Structure formats: C-alpha cells, structure tokens
C-alpha cells in the first residue's frame, strides 16, 4: 500500500487497521468531486474522464458509507447530481458520453438506458439513509428488474443483492434474494460474461458482509473456502491483484490499492485478522 496505493486508500487503511480519524479520508476524497456534486477524475480507475461519472460517484458514496458518514453534505450533492443524469424511470447509465474522449477500459462504453449501477447507487443511498426523489424512482426500477432474475448477469446480480441487503422492505427483499439462488453455481459463484478466462464473482464479491440478507444464499463452506482463497491470494509485496484486464499502469496500481483494501476489510470483518486496538 505504501509503495503503490493512492492517498485515499492509504488513509482508509489507517482507519481500518489502526483506528485513525476519518476526517483525512474525507479530505482525500474532495479532489475527485466536481462542482455539480458528482465525482470523476478517475476515482474509479477504469474511467479516467475528469467529468462526473456514475461509477466514480458510486465509489465516493461507498467511501462515505464505510466511514459511517450518513448525513454528510457530500451525499446530498451526489444524489442531486444522479437525479440530473437519470432517466425518467430512475435508471442510471453505466458510462456517460463525455468519457469517450478520455482513456477508459474497453468495457467502459457510454450507453443509454438504466444499467446495473442503478442497483448499486440505490443500495448505497439506502445504506446511508439518504432519501430523495431519485432513490424512490430507482427503487421501483430495481424491484421491476428483480421480477425477472433470469435476465440478470453477474454484475446485475452483485449489485441487485447489494440493493436487497439495504432496501427497507425486508420481506420483499428476502423473497427476491431467494429467486436469485438458481443463478449461482455449486460453489456459490457467478461467471462474468465477456470477462477474462474463468473470471467469476465469488461468494465474497456477491455478499461481503456477515449477517446480510444476501448471505442466506451461501453456506458456511462457501464463505470459508472463499476466505481461504482470499488469504492465499496475497502476493509477496503484501498486496492483492485483481482478476480483470489490466489495461494501463495507472489503472493497475490504483486498482491494486483498492482490492488490497477490500481484501483486508473482508478478512477483518470475518475475523481472519485481529481487530485494531482502540
């Protein structure tokens, strides 16, 4: 992390492992924010446009959620920006047209219509307790998509489960979780269409938190096997590597910092590493 990771991830690591204050994390997040309330500037390493992007705004909201920063004014600003780019039905595009003029991963293609990021953004706004007209429209959009689970592929399932973990209608969410069960393989994973060879979303990628609604889809053996795999994936330099395409040196080192932080977060919350001392 000290060799390669961004300041943002280094400060988040200090909070996670050493109980450092959260304020410096927020300070490191601010340079990625635009005056429109959204976030850009390659906060999500695969789309490197300076303009606000849905996926970078999602990253920012996830950082604030990890800090327990409900009520932060950045959240309301981001939600208001999302409303400006959403369709009338609440769907949010994957990538905006301006990104086409800047370096980006091959799969970060500007598109029309609602994408799986609608699930993800609605999920984190529910987690943060951030109401709003867009979240209400998006929630109905999400419920509609979840009525047809056979049409959902890997990342739609991942973020659909995140939505179901946080939305307020628990009985309806639990029923929708069970309708997704047939989409999982015997090991609890889901293949990624068009990804690298054998790229899959594993149980921890689909349901990272113990006690969540989505965790009911996975056995203890699924989770323990995935934790063993995660521990074994640590490289000699101390970090972890991602399993999708590395397409530029900056993207590779930035994602390595992110996935290393994610790995340590999961190992910590599953008690594979000791909790930080207060």
LINJOUR-V135992 format. One record per backbone hydrogen bond with DSSP energy under -1.0 kcal/mol. NH is the residue of the N-H (numbers start at 1). CO is the residue of the C=O. If there is no record, write none. Layout:
nh:NH co:CO
nh:NH co:CO
//
This chain:
nh:5 co:1
nh:10 co:6
nh:11 co:7
nh:12 co:8
nh:13 co:9
nh:14 co:10
nh:15 co:11
nh:16 co:12
nh:17 co:13
nh:18 co:14
nh:19 co:15
nh:20 co:14
nh:25 co:22
nh:26 co:22
nh:27 co:23
nh:28 co:24
nh:29 co:25
nh:30 co:26
nh:32 co:29
nh:33 co:30
nh:34 co:38
nh:37 co:34
nh:40 co:32
nh:41 co:49
nh:43 co:40
nh:47 co:44
nh:48 co:103
nh:53 co:39
nh:57 co:53
nh:58 co:54
nh:59 co:55
nh:60 co:56
nh:61 co:57
nh:62 co:58
nh:63 co:59
nh:64 co:60
nh:65 co:61
nh:66 co:62
nh:67 co:63
nh:68 co:65
nh:69 co:64
nh:72 co:69
nh:75 co:72
nh:77 co:73
nh:78 co:74
nh:79 co:75
nh:80 co:76
nh:81 co:77
nh:82 co:78
nh:83 co:79
nh:85 co:82
nh:86 co:82
nh:87 co:91
nh:90 co:87
nh:99 co:96
nh:100 co:97
nh:101 co:98
nh:102 co:99
nh:105 co:46
nh:108 co:105
nh:109 co:107
nh:111 co:95
nh:115 co:92
nh:118 co:115
nh:120 co:116
nh:121 co:117
nh:122 co:118
nh:123 co:119
nh:124 co:120
nh:125 co:121
nh:126 co:122
nh:127 co:123
nh:128 co:124
nh:129 co:126
nh:130 co:125
nh:136 co:132
nh:137 co:133
nh:138 co:134
nh:139 co:135
nh:140 co:136
nh:141 co:137
nh:142 co:138
nh:143 co:139
nh:144 co:140
nh:145 co:141
nh:146 co:142
nh:148 co:145
nh:151 co:148
nh:152 co:149
nh:157 co:153
nh:158 co:154
nh:159 co:155
nh:160 co:156
nh:161 co:157
nh:162 co:158
nh:163 co:159
nh:164 co:160
nh:165 co:161
nh:167 co:163
nh:170 co:168
nh:173 co:169
nh:174 co:170
nh:175 co:171
nh:176 co:172
nh:177 co:173
nh:178 co:174
nh:179 co:175
nh:180 co:177
nh:181 co:178
nh:183 co:180
nh:184 co:181
nh:185 co:189
nh:188 co:185
nh:190 co:201
nh:192 co:199
nh:195 co:192
nh:199 co:196
nh:201 co:190
nh:206 co:202
nh:207 co:203
nh:212 co:209
nh:216 co:213
nh:217 co:214
nh:218 co:215
nh:223 co:219
nh:224 co:220
nh:225 co:221
nh:226 co:222
nh:227 co:223
nh:228 co:224
nh:229 co:225
nh:230 co:226
nh:231 co:227
nh:232 co:228
nh:234 co:231
nh:235 co:239
nh:238 co:235
nh:252 co:248
nh:253 co:249
nh:254 co:250
nh:255 co:251
nh:256 co:252
nh:257 co:253
nh:258 co:254
nh:259 co:255
nh:260 co:256
nh:261 co:257
nh:262 co:258
nh:263 co:259
nh:264 co:260
nh:265 co:261
nh:266 co:262
nh:267 co:263
nh:268 co:264
nh:269 co:265
nh:270 co:266
nh:271 co:268
nh:272 co:267
nh:273 co:267
//
